[in-house]
């Protein structure tokens, strides 16, 4: 039945059955433990709907989403980021870059978030020491820098980058989301 879902998803996302079958196998390995209370079929339906919705909403393709999920791997899931949030972030980023590039930048953002926040004097973790959601992190950054980072702030961040590359790069990457 997963093969049928892969076929339907391929048709809905204008990709190939092969790409979606591979994506479903990859997605099962990455996300199934996070959704362990669901049957395999329920998980497959949610995964299919999520991919199809992200492709339609963010005007990307099944092929690009497959690339992004394969490149991202389990990084976001290990940080307890729900599938829905991952798909939304990857989809939004694909408006300006390829799926694999979006995933590479998102992965870098996740891997540096906590230490970059500390260096910026901001906390990106919750009371349980878990990484906050990306909307929460962006809200914290917007509180400090405003809705957009203007030219002077970028200059200040770039000067800071000479002192601390990771924190500055994090803020500039986060602005892309």
Secondary structure, 3 states (H helix, E strand, C coil): CHHHHHHHHHHHHCCCHHHHHHHHHHHHHHHCCCCCCCCHHHHHHHHHHHHHHHHHHHCCCHHHHHHHHHHHCCHHHHCCCCHHHHHHHHHHHCCCCCHHHHHHHHHHHHHHHHHHHHHHCCCCECCCCCECCHHHHHHHHHHHHCCCCCHHHHHHHHHHHHHCHHHHHHHHHHHCC
